[in-house]
């Protein structure tokens, strides 16, 4: 899926994040190579997961400047 997004001109500007239990460097490197923008690990429960979701949403919606419209 990551390669499809990264290889598609209509989709590749969509920020992609991975939430995983894997702490393996190989998994992280593979996902970054295949178009991941962030890799989040070690969530220990629902409260921590909800906090990460809120923080991630705030970052991508309120802080990051993303291109608007079609600029091809």
N, C-alpha and C positions, 0 to 999 in steps of 0.2 A: 504494500500500500504506500509506504514512504517513497519508494522509487517512482511509482505512478504519479504521485503528487509532484515530486521534484522534477519529473520529466514532462509535465503538462504545463504549457504556458498559461493556461487559464487558471490553474490551481497553485502554481509554485510560490505565489506570494502569500498564501495562507500560512500563518504561523502554526507550527505543529509541535506539540509537547507530548512527552512520554511520561506516564506515571507507572512505576514498576517496583517490584520487590527485589529485582536483580541489582546487585552492587558490583557486578563483574565489569572490569574495564573493557573487555572485549565487546560486551553487549552495548555499553555506552558508546564506544568508538564506532561500532557498526551503525548504530542509529544516527549518530551525528553525520557520518559519511553519507547516509541515505536520506538526508534532508530534515532531521529533527532540529528544532530550535532550542529545546530545553529538555533535560533528562532529570526527573525527580524520583528519588528513592527513599526507602526507610520510613514509610508511613506506618505508625504503630496503632492506629485506630481511627474511628470515624471522625472524632473531633479534630485530629491532626489533618486528616484528609480534607475535611471541610475548610479548615484554615488555609491549606495549600491552594484549594480551588479559589477561595476568596482573594488571596494574595496574587495568584496568577491572573485572575480576571482583572484585578485592579491594575496590575502591571501592563497587560496587553491592551486594555481598554482606556485607561486613564493616563498612562505614562509614555508608552511607546508611540512614536510617530510612524504610522503606516501609510502607504500610498493609497489614494482614493481613485476610483474609476479605472478605466482601461488606458494604460499609458504605453501601449505597444507601438 
